[in-house]
């Protein structure tokens, strides 16, 4: 696989498995600007940020707060 094919596959996997969503422009910028190792590091940063998020449902009390 070429580096480009690996990056595209990683985008697919991260979006499908982890629910991350990227704009076409952001995907292209990351693919152009980052080497493969930096690309993987950036994807892992996005995942870590996502796991630290807190989802609060409308009208929620403390019982309905879900840490992801």
Sine and cosine of phi, psi and omega as CSV:
sin_phi,cos_phi,sin_psi,cos_psi,sin_omega,cos_omega
0.00,0.00,0.59,-0.81,0.08,-1.00
-0.98,0.18,0.22,-0.97,0.03,-1.00
-0.87,0.49,-0.65,0.76,0.01,-1.00
-0.89,0.46,-0.68,0.73,0.01,-1.00
-0.90,0.43,-0.62,0.79,0.04,-1.00
-0.90,0.44,-0.71,0.70,0.01,-1.00
-0.88,0.47,-0.70,0.72,0.02,-1.00
-0.89,0.46,-0.66,0.76,0.03,-1.00
-0.90,0.43,-0.66,0.75,0.03,-1.00
-0.89,0.45,-0.67,0.74,0.07,-1.00
-0.85,0.53,-0.74,0.67,0.02,-1.00
-0.84,0.55,-0.75,0.66,-0.05,-1.00
-0.90,0.43,-0.71,0.70,-0.02,-1.00
-0.90,0.43,-0.62,0.78,0.01,-1.00
-0.93,0.36,-0.69,0.72,-0.05,-1.00
-0.95,0.32,-0.74,0.68,-0.11,-0.99
-0.98,0.18,-0.69,0.72,-0.14,-0.99
-0.97,-0.25,-0.08,1.00,0.05,-1.00
0.96,0.27,0.27,0.96,0.05,-1.00
-0.96,0.27,0.59,-0.80,0.00,-1.00
-0.79,-0.61,0.76,-0.65,-0.03,-1.00
-0.82,-0.57,0.60,-0.80,0.11,-0.99
-0.96,0.29,0.38,-0.92,0.03,-1.00
-0.87,0.50,-0.62,0.78,-0.01,-1.00
-0.90,0.43,-0.68,0.74,-0.01,-1.00
-0.93,0.36,-0.64,0.77,0.06,-1.00
-0.85,0.53,-0.75,0.66,-0.04,-1.00
-0.89,0.45,-0.66,0.75,0.01,-1.00
-0.88,0.47,-0.71,0.71,0.02,-1.00
-0.90,0.44,-0.66,0.75,-0.02,-1.00
-0.91,0.42,-0.61,0.79,-0.02,-1.00
-0.98,0.22,-0.63,0.78,-0.17,-0.99
-1.00,0.02,-0.39,0.92,-0.14,-0.99
-0.91,-0.41,0.66,-0.75,0.16,-0.99
-0.96,0.29,0.12,-0.99,-0.13,-0.99
-0.86,0.51,-0.69,0.72,-0.05,-1.00
-0.93,0.37,-0.65,0.76,0.06,-1.00
-0.91,0.40,-0.60,0.80,0.04,-1.00
-0.87,0.49,-0.76,0.65,0.01,-1.00
-0.89,0.46,-0.65,0.76,0.03,-1.00
-0.88,0.48,-0.68,0.74,0.01,-1.00
-0.91,0.42,-0.66,0.75,0.04,-1.00
-0.88,0.48,-0.66,0.75,0.02,-1.00
-0.92,0.40,-0.56,0.83,0.08,-1.00
-0.89,0.45,-0.69,0.72,0.03,-1.00
-0.87,0.48,-0.66,0.75,0.01,-1.00
-0.90,0.44,-0.71,0.70,-0.01,-1.00
-0.88,0.48,-0.66,0.75,0.04,-1.00
-0.88,0.47,-0.67,0.75,0.01,-1.00
-0.90,0.44,-0.61,0.79,-0.01,-1.00
-0.94,0.34,-0.38,0.92,-0.01,-1.00
-1.00,0.05,-0.10,0.99,-0.04,-1.00
-0.93,0.36,0.45,-0.89,0.09,-1.00
-0.88,-0.47,0.76,-0.65,0.03,-1.00
-0.97,-0.25,0.81,-0.58,0.02,-1.00
-0.88,-0.48,0.80,-0.60,-0.03,-1.00
-1.00,0.05,0.55,-0.84,-0.03,-1.00
-0.83,0.56,0.72,-0.69,0.01,-1.00
0.95,0.31,0.32,0.95,-0.10,-0.99
-0.98,0.19,0.57,-0.82,0.24,-0.97
-0.98,-0.21,-0.10,-1.00,-0.08,-1.00
-0.87,0.49,-0.39,0.92,-0.01,-1.00
-0.96,0.28,-0.31,0.95,-0.08,-1.00
-0.96,-0.27,0.25,0.97,0.05,-1.00
-1.00,-0.01,0.77,-0.64,-0.07,-1.00
-0.85,-0.53,0.86,-0.52,0.08,-1.00
-1.00,0.00,0.77,-0.64,-0.03,-1.00
-0.99,-0.14,0.00,0.00,0.00,0.00
